[in-house]
Amino acid sequence: MPINVKLDDLLHARRMTLTELAERIDLTLANVSILKTGKAKAIRFSTLEAICRELDCQPGDVLGYEPDDAEPA
């Protein structure tokens, strides 16, 4: 999938655990883990807003785009 989630890098840079983030944004650890591993199919803007608020970042810091080699331009 060309969308990648950079949550792991942000958490490491902020010295925050996944559990701590989950508590701060009021999401289950399982759901935050699904997002972190890139297995999520969607993310609510309210969730993205909460992540950005707690990690003091922009949406582009959380999500990135890298086109697949097989995908036509």
MARGU-369338 format. One record per residue: x, y, z of N, C-alpha, C in turn. Coordinates in steps of 0.02 Angstrom, whole numbers, plus 32768, in hexadecimal, padded with zeros to 4 digits. Example, Ala and Ser with C-alpha at 12.3 -4.5 7.8 and 13.67 -1.06 7.14 Angstrom:
   n_X   n_Y   n_Z  ca_X  ca_Y  ca_Z   c_X   c_Y   c_Z
  8294  7EE4  8186  8267  7F1F  8186  8294  7F5B  8186
  8282  7F90  8162  82AC  7FCB  8165  8285  8002  818A
***
This chain:
   n_X   n_Y   n_Z  ca_X  ca_Y  ca_Z   c_X   c_Y   c_Z
  802A  7FC5  8000  8000  8000  8000  802D  803E  8000
  801E  806F  7FD7  8049  80AA  7FD2  8044  80DA  800E
  8012  80D3  8039  800E  80FE  8074  8032  80DB  80AD
  8061  80FE  80CC  8083  80DF  8105  8078  810B  8144
  8077  80EA  817C  806B  810A  81BC  80AE  810F  81E1
  80BF  814B  81F4  8100  8157  8214  80F9  8162  8260
  80C6  8143  827C  80B7  814C  82C2  80EF  8132  82EF
  810C  80FB  82DC  8142  80DC  8304  817C  810D  830C
  8190  812D  82D6  81C7  815D  82D8  81B6  8199  8305
  8179  81B1  82FF  8164  81E9  8328  8163  81D8  8372
  8149  819D  8382  8147  8187  83C7  818E  8182  83E3
  81BB  8165  83BD  8200  815E  83D3  8220  81A2  83DE
  8215  81D1  83B0  8232  8214  83B6  8216  8239  83F3
  81D6  822C  8404  81B6  824E  843D  81BF  8227  847E
  81E0  81ED  8479  81EA  81C1  84B4  81A8  81B1  84D6
  8178  819D  84AD  8135  818C  84C5  8125  8145  84AF
  8103  8121  84DB  80F0  80DD  84CA  80AD  80DD  84A5
  80A0  80A7  8482  8061  809F  845F  8027  80A0  8492
  8032  8082  84CB  7FFF  8080  84FF  7FEF  80C6  8518
  8023  80EE  8522  8018  8133  8539  7FF2  815C  8506
  8004  8154  84C6  7FE0  8178  8491  7F97  8162  8490
  7F8B  8122  8494  7F46  8108  8492  7F1C  8126  84CA
  7F39  812B  8506  7F15  8149  853E  7F07  8192  8532
  7F39  81B6  8518  7F31  81FF  850D  7EFE  8210  84D7
  7EF7  81E5  84A5  7EC8  81F4  846F  7E86  81CD  8477
  7E80  81A8  84AE  7E43  8184  84BF  7E30  8151  8489
  7E61  8129  8475  7E56  80F2  8446  7E71  80B2  8466
  7E57  807A  8452  7E71  803C  846D  7EB8  8030  8453
  7EDF  800D  847A  7F23  7FFC  8466  7F21  7FD3  8426
  7EF0  7FA7  841F  7EEB  7F7E  83E3  7EE0  7FA9  83A4
  7EB6  7FDB  83A9  7EA9  8006  836F  7EE5  8032  835D
  7F09  804B  838E  7F45  8072  8381  7F7B  8046  8363
  7F7E  8008  837A  7FAF  7FD9  835F  7FA0  7FC9  8316
  7F61  7FC0  8305  7F4D  7FB4  82C0  7F61  7FEF  8294
  7F58  802A  82AD  7F6C  8066  8288  7FB8  8068  8280
  7FDC  805B  82B6  8025  805F  82B5  8044  802E  8284
  8027  7FF2  827F  8043  7FBF  8253  802D  7FC8  820A
  8003  7FF9  81FD  7FEE  8006  81B9  7FB6  7FD9  81A1
  7F96  7FB5  81CE  7F61  7F87  81BC  7F1C  7FA9  81BB
  7F19  7FE7  81D1  7ED9  800B  81D2  7EC5  801D  818B
  7E85  801A  817D  7E6B  802C  813B  7E54  8074  8138
  7E4B  8093  8173  7E34  80D8  8176  7E49  80F6  81B9
  7E47  8138  81BD  7E53  815B  81FC  7E24  8197  81FE
  7E04  81A0  8236  7DD7  81D9  823F  7E01  8218  8247
  7DE7  824F  822D  7E0B  828F  8236  7E12  829F  8280
  7DE0  828E  82A8  7DE4  829D  82EF  7E1D  8275  8310
  7E29  8238  82F8  7E60  8210  8312  7EA3  822E  82FC
  7EA7  8241  82BD  7EE4  825F  82A3  7EF2  82A1  82C8
  7EBD  82C8  82D4  7EC5  8306  82FA  7EE0  82F9  8340
  7EC5  82C6  8362  7EDC  82B6  83A5  7F25  829F  83A5
  7F38  8277  8374  7F7D  8260  836E  7FAB  829C  8364
  7F98  82C9  8337  7FC1  8304  832A  7FC6  8331  8368
  7F90  8337  838D  7F90  835F  83C9  7FC0  8342  83FD
  7FBC  8301  8408  7FE5  82E1  843C  802E  82D9  8429
  803C  82D2  83E8  8081  82CA  83D2  809E  830C  83B8
  8077  8342  83BB  808C  8383  83A4  80AB  837F  835E
  8081  8368  832F  8098  835F  82EB  8061  8371  82BA
  806F  836A  827A  8040  8377  8245  8029  8334  8227
  7FEF  8332  8205  7FD8  82F4  81E7  800B  82D4  81B8
  8031  82FE  8194  8065  82E4  8167  809F  82C3  818C
  80A5  82D1  81CD  80D8  82AF  81F5  80C2  8269  8207
  8081  825D  8208  8065  821D  821C  805D  81EF  81DF
  8047  820C  81A7  8039  81E5  816B  8067  81FA  8132
  807C  81CA  810A  80A5  81D8  80D0  808C  81B3  8093
  80A3  81C8  8059  808F  81A7  801A  80CD  8193  7FF4
  80D0  8153  7FE3  8106  8139  7FB9  80E5  810C  7F85
  80E5  8121  7F46  80C4  80F8  7F13  80E4  80B4  7F0B
  80BA  8082  7EFE  80D3  803F  7EEF  80F7  8041  7EAC
  812A  8018  7EA4  814E  8013  7E64  8121  7FF9  7E2D
  80F3  7FCB  7E3F  80C8  7FAB  7E0E  808D  7FD8  7DF9
  8082  800E  7E20  804A  8039  7E13  805A  8069  7DD9
  802C  806E  7DA7  803A  809D  7D6F  8039  80E5  7D87
  8062  810E  7D67  8069  8154  7D7B  8030  817E  7D61
***
